[in-house]
Amino acid sequence: METFLHQVVAGLATGGIYASVALALVMIYQATHHINFAQGELAMFATYICWSLINAGVPYWVAFFSTIAIAFCLGVLIERVIVRPVERAPVLTVVVVFLGLLFILNSMAGWIFTYTIKSFPSPFPKEPPFGLHIISSHELGAVGVTLVVLVMLFVFFRFTPLGLAMRAAAQNPDSSRLVGIRVGWMLALGWGLAAAIGSTAGMMVAPIVFLDPNMMSGILLYAFAAALVGGIDSPGGAVLGGFLVGVLENVVGAYLIGTELKLTVALVLIVGVLVVRPAGLFGKVIVTRV
């Protein structure tokens, strides 16, 4: 029973990280109606920036929040310079741009920081919290950081004028322009927030998987599965989907298929959702009259 509880709790910890990346994917999808395949590489590159700051002697939490700010600026810059010129291009063109951005960031990370696997420090104690052995301090801390980020985002988008303007610009850009909202900048800020959220997930997962240019490839796949399960246009659904995928991955991997095949859980979920309920658990089914 203790082993099962450990798998569930560890699944919730990794699920929180999947939820963060899935939420970033949903934010970009709501703004552009495209999947940002480079979301994981953005998080990885930001994590390398944090690692560099820590190695330069910057305290962990100063480096952590500095990295979030840098990632935000990087996301805004990418939207203005790379995404904006192709926003009205065919879907295939946008997909190629996102894939190109993925490979560029991956190659730049390898070129600048090398492909050697590096350890990333955890800001949390090594001893189990409260004497519990079913969860590590880092796992508990990662869940706490994830929940704080999600609550802050909820408050921002629900109760602040800027958050409401960003939601309006993503959902109905034409009407938003009529009431004076600068839709272009709202979308750029959305990209910045998505990059900042992804960087938080990268810094929380790096002490677990270690730091290398390919560390987010599997996590992006799990996050994509989480976004589809919850609903690719539902931020709340993406969060719940992330925790669900994290628990399923750990439990199914430990008791049914083994750890070597855990990645197939995400693939089965993706295919299953697309076949049975393409809109996801909480997504909207859009009916068009023709």
C-alpha positions as CSV (number, residue, x, y, z in Angstrom):
1,M,0.0,0.0,0.0
2,E,2.8,2.4,0.8
3,T,4.4,1.7,-2.6
4,F,1.1,2.5,-4.3
5,L,0.7,5.8,-2.3
6,H,4.3,6.7,-3.3
7,Q,3.5,6.2,-7.0
8,V,0.3,8.3,-6.7
9,V,2.0,11.1,-4.8
10,A,5.0,11.1,-7.2
11,G,2.6,11.1,-10.1
12,L,0.9,14.2,-8.6
13,A,4.3,15.9,-8.4
14,T,5.3,15.2,-12.0
15,G,1.7,15.9,-13.0
16,G,2.0,19.4,-11.7
17,I,4.9,19.9,-14.1
18,Y,2.9,18.5,-17.0
19,A,0.1,20.7,-16.0
20,S,2.3,23.8,-16.2
21,V,3.6,23.0,-19.7
22,A,0.1,21.9,-20.8
23,L,-1.3,25.3,-19.6
24,A,1.4,27.1,-21.6
25,L,0.4,25.0,-24.7
26,V,-3.3,25.9,-24.2
27,M,-2.5,29.6,-23.8
28,I,-0.6,29.7,-27.1
29,Y,-3.4,27.6,-28.7
30,Q,-6.1,30.0,-27.6
31,A,-4.1,33.0,-29.0
32,T,-3.1,31.5,-32.3
33,H,-5.1,28.2,-32.7
34,H,-1.7,26.4,-33.3
35,I,0.3,24.1,-31.1
36,N,3.7,25.5,-30.1
37,F,6.0,22.5,-30.6
38,A,8.9,24.5,-29.3
39,Q,7.3,25.1,-25.8
40,G,9.5,22.4,-24.2
41,E,12.7,23.8,-25.8
42,L,11.9,27.3,-24.5
43,A,11.6,25.8,-21.0
44,M,14.9,23.9,-21.4
45,F,16.7,27.0,-22.7
46,A,15.4,29.0,-19.8
47,T,16.5,26.3,-17.3
48,Y,20.1,26.5,-18.8
49,I,20.0,30.3,-18.1
50,C,19.1,29.6,-14.5
51,W,21.9,27.0,-14.2
52,S,24.4,29.6,-15.6
53,L,23.2,32.2,-13.1
54,I,23.5,29.8,-10.2
55,N,27.0,28.7,-11.3
56,A,27.9,32.4,-11.4
57,G,27.2,32.7,-7.7
58,V,23.6,34.1,-7.9
59,P,21.4,32.8,-5.0
60,Y,18.9,30.1,-6.2
61,W,15.7,32.1,-5.7
62,V,17.2,35.2,-7.3
63,A,18.2,33.2,-10.3
64,F,14.8,31.5,-10.3
65,F,12.8,34.7,-10.5
66,S,15.4,36.3,-12.9
67,T,15.0,33.4,-15.2
68,I,11.2,33.7,-15.2
69,A,11.6,37.4,-16.2
70,I,14.1,36.6,-18.9
71,A,11.9,33.8,-20.3
72,F,8.9,36.2,-20.3
73,C,11.0,38.7,-22.4
74,L,12.2,35.9,-24.7
75,G,8.6,34.7,-25.3
76,V,7.5,38.3,-26.2
77,L,10.5,38.7,-28.5
78,I,9.7,35.4,-30.3
79,E,6.1,36.4,-30.9
80,R,7.0,39.9,-32.2
81,V,9.9,38.8,-34.4
82,I,9.1,35.2,-35.5
83,V,5.4,34.4,-35.0
84,R,3.9,37.8,-36.0
85,P,5.1,37.8,-39.6
86,V,3.5,34.4,-40.2
87,E,0.3,34.8,-38.2
88,R,-1.9,34.8,-41.4
89,A,0.2,32.2,-43.2
90,P,-1.1,28.7,-44.0
91,V,-1.2,26.2,-41.1
92,L,1.7,24.2,-42.6
93,T,3.9,27.3,-42.7
94,V,3.2,28.0,-39.0
95,V,3.9,24.4,-38.1
96,V,7.2,24.5,-39.9
97,V,8.2,27.7,-38.1
98,F,7.4,26.1,-34.7
99,L,9.4,23.0,-35.6
100,G,12.3,25.2,-36.8
101,L,12.2,27.1,-33.6
102,L,12.4,23.8,-31.7
103,F,15.5,22.6,-33.5
104,I,17.2,26.1,-33.3
105,L,16.8,26.3,-29.5
106,N,17.9,22.7,-29.1
107,S,21.0,23.2,-31.2
108,M,21.8,26.5,-29.6
109,A,21.6,25.0,-26.1
110,G,23.9,22.1,-27.2
111,W,26.3,24.6,-28.9
112,I,26.5,27.0,-26.0
113,F,26.2,24.6,-23.0
114,T,27.4,21.3,-24.6
115,Y,25.4,18.1,-24.6
116,T,27.0,16.9,-21.4
117,I,24.4,16.0,-18.8
118,K,24.5,18.4,-15.9
119,S,23.1,18.2,-12.4
120,F,20.7,21.0,-11.4
121,P,20.3,22.0,-7.7
122,S,17.1,21.8,-5.8
123,P,16.2,24.5,-3.4
124,F,14.4,22.1,-1.0
125,P,16.0,19.9,1.7
126,K,17.2,16.4,1.0
127,E,15.4,14.9,4.0
128,P,11.8,13.7,3.5
129,P,9.2,16.2,4.7
130,F,7.6,15.6,8.1
131,G,9.4,12.2,8.2
132,L,7.2,10.9,5.3
133,H,9.0,8.6,2.9
134,I,6.2,8.4,0.2
135,I,7.3,11.8,-1.2
136,S,10.6,13.7,-1.3
137,S,11.0,17.3,-0.3
138,H,11.6,18.3,-3.9
139,E,8.4,16.6,-5.1
140,L,6.4,18.3,-2.4
141,G,8.1,21.7,-3.2
142,A,7.5,21.3,-6.9
143,V,3.8,20.7,-6.3
144,G,3.7,23.8,-4.1
145,V,5.4,26.0,-6.6
146,T,3.1,24.7,-9.4
147,L,0.0,25.4,-7.3
148,V,1.2,28.9,-6.5
149,V,1.8,29.6,-10.2
150,L,-1.7,28.3,-11.1
151,V,-3.5,30.3,-8.4
152,M,-1.6,33.5,-9.4
153,L,-2.6,32.9,-13.1
154,F,-6.2,32.3,-12.1
155,V,-6.4,35.5,-10.1
156,F,-4.6,37.4,-12.9
157,F,-6.9,36.3,-15.7
158,R,-10.1,36.5,-13.6
159,F,-9.8,39.7,-11.6
160,T,-7.3,42.1,-13.3
161,P,-8.1,44.4,-16.2
162,L,-4.9,43.3,-18.1
163,G,-5.8,39.6,-17.6
164,L,-9.4,40.2,-18.8
165,A,-8.1,42.1,-21.8
166,M,-5.8,39.2,-22.7
167,R,-8.6,36.7,-22.5
168,A,-10.8,38.9,-24.7
169,A,-8.1,39.3,-27.2
170,A,-7.5,35.5,-27.4
171,Q,-11.2,34.6,-27.7
172,N,-12.5,37.4,-29.9
173,P,-9.8,39.6,-31.4
174,D,-12.1,41.5,-33.8
175,S,-14.5,42.6,-31.0
176,S,-11.6,43.4,-28.8
177,R,-10.1,45.8,-31.3
178,L,-13.5,47.6,-31.5
179,V,-13.3,48.4,-27.8
180,G,-9.8,49.6,-27.9
181,I,-7.8,46.6,-26.8
182,R,-4.4,46.3,-28.5
183,V,-4.8,42.7,-29.6
184,G,-1.2,42.4,-31.0
185,W,0.4,43.3,-27.7
186,M,-2.0,41.1,-25.7
187,L,-1.0,38.1,-27.8
188,A,2.7,39.0,-27.3
189,L,2.1,39.1,-23.5
190,G,0.4,35.7,-23.7
191,W,3.5,34.3,-25.4
192,G,5.6,35.8,-22.6
193,L,3.4,34.3,-19.9
194,A,3.5,30.9,-21.6
195,A,7.3,31.0,-21.8
196,A,7.5,32.1,-18.1
197,I,5.2,29.2,-17.0
198,G,7.3,26.8,-19.1
199,S,10.5,28.0,-17.5
200,T,9.1,27.3,-14.0
201,A,8.3,23.7,-15.1
202,G,11.8,23.3,-16.5
203,M,13.5,24.5,-13.3
204,M,11.3,22.2,-11.2
205,V,11.9,19.1,-13.3
206,A,15.6,19.6,-14.0
207,P,16.7,18.2,-10.5
208,I,14.7,15.0,-11.3
209,V,15.7,14.3,-14.9
210,F,19.0,16.2,-14.9
211,L,19.8,19.0,-17.3
212,D,20.5,18.4,-21.0
213,P,19.2,19.8,-24.3
214,N,16.7,17.0,-24.8
215,M,15.3,16.9,-21.2
216,M,11.9,18.3,-22.2
217,S,11.1,16.1,-25.2
218,G,9.3,13.4,-23.2
219,I,7.7,16.0,-20.8
220,L,6.3,17.9,-23.8
221,L,4.7,14.7,-25.0
222,Y,3.0,14.2,-21.6
223,A,2.0,17.8,-21.5
224,F,0.4,17.5,-25.0
225,A,-1.5,14.4,-23.8
226,A,-2.6,16.4,-20.7
227,A,-3.8,19.3,-22.8
228,L,-5.8,17.0,-25.1
229,V,-7.3,15.0,-22.2
230,G,-8.5,18.2,-20.5
231,G,-9.4,20.1,-23.6
232,I,-6.9,21.9,-25.8
233,D,-9.0,25.1,-25.4
234,S,-9.6,24.7,-21.6
235,P,-6.9,26.0,-19.2
236,G,-8.6,24.4,-16.2
237,G,-9.0,21.1,-18.1
238,A,-5.3,21.2,-19.1
239,V,-4.3,21.5,-15.4
240,L,-6.5,18.6,-14.3
241,G,-5.3,16.6,-17.3
242,G,-1.7,17.2,-16.2
243,F,-2.3,15.7,-12.8
244,L,-4.3,12.8,-14.3
245,V,-1.6,12.0,-16.8
246,G,1.1,12.2,-14.1
247,V,-0.8,9.7,-11.9
248,L,-1.7,7.3,-14.7
249,E,1.9,7.4,-16.0
250,N,3.3,6.3,-12.6
251,V,0.7,3.8,-11.7
252,V,0.4,2.1,-15.1
253,G,4.2,2.2,-15.5
254,A,4.8,0.6,-12.1
255,Y,2.1,-2.1,-12.1
256,L,1.2,-2.9,-15.7
257,I,3.8,-2.1,-18.4
258,G,7.1,-1.3,-16.6
259,T,9.1,1.9,-16.5
260,E,10.7,1.3,-19.9
261,L,7.3,1.7,-21.7
262,K,5.9,4.6,-19.6
263,L,6.1,7.0,-22.6
264,T,3.5,4.8,-24.4
265,V,0.9,5.9,-21.8
266,A,1.0,9.4,-23.3
267,L,0.8,8.1,-26.8
268,V,-2.2,5.9,-26.0
269,L,-3.9,8.8,-24.3
270,I,-3.4,11.1,-27.3
271,V,-4.7,8.5,-29.8
272,G,-7.6,7.5,-27.5
273,V,-8.8,11.1,-26.9
274,L,-8.5,12.0,-30.5
275,V,-10.6,9.0,-31.5
276,V,-13.2,9.0,-28.7
277,R,-13.6,12.7,-27.7
278,P,-11.4,15.1,-29.7
279,A,-12.6,18.1,-27.7
280,G,-11.3,16.5,-24.4
281,L,-13.0,16.2,-21.1
282,F,-13.7,19.9,-20.6
283,G,-13.2,21.3,-24.2
284,K,-15.9,22.9,-26.2
285,V,-17.5,21.1,-29.1
286,I,-17.9,23.7,-31.9
287,V,-20.8,23.1,-34.3
288,T,-20.8,25.1,-37.5
289,R,-23.9,25.5,-39.6
290,V,-23.2,25.0,-43.3
